[in-house]
């Protein structure tokens, strides 16, 4: 294996994993600014899981299922964790709105 091929492979892996793991941060950020609710994040979970799997199958530099699973499984888990965090933020936001409504 040539050094150039190795560096290209490593850079692709780093960029792919780095960009892919921004998805949960992006979803929670959209929830924190009030653009999307936790239910809206988790409602199409089947589509997201399928999309994550297709994304990892298409963009991993190698064709082996191990690399795909190493990216897809944590991404799906982080997607559900981001949805759970968004639900907690929504619940806290609703409690704050009720508290402000009764204090007036």
SULFENWO-V344355 format. One record per pair of residues at least 6 apart in sequence whose C-alpha atoms are under 8 Angstrom apart, sorted by the first residue. I is the first residue (numbers start at 1). J is the second residue. D is the distance in whole Angstrom. If there is no record, write none. Layout:
I;J;D / I;J;D
This chain:
9;61;7 / 12;61;7 / 13;60;7 / 13;61;7 / 16;59;7 / 16;60;7 / 17;71;7 / 20;75;7 / 21;75;7 / 21;78;8 / 23;79;7 / 24;78;6 / 24;79;6 / 24;81;8 / 24;82;5 / 25;82;7 / 27;41;8 / 27;82;7 / 27;83;8 / 28;82;6 / 28;83;8 / 28;85;7 / 28;86;6 / 30;36;6 / 31;37;6 / 31;38;7 / 31;86;6 / 31;89;8 / 32;86;8 / 32;89;7 / 37;86;7 / 37;87;7 / 37;90;7 / 38;83;5 / 38;84;7 / 38;85;8 / 38;86;4 / 38;87;4 / 38;90;7 / 39;83;8 / 39;87;7 / 41;83;6 / 41;86;8 / 42;80;7 / 42;83;6 / 49;76;6 / 52;72;6 / 52;75;7 / 52;76;7 / 53;68;8 / 53;72;6 / 56;68;5 / 56;71;7 / 56;72;6 / 57;63;8 / 57;68;6 / 60;67;7 / 60;68;6
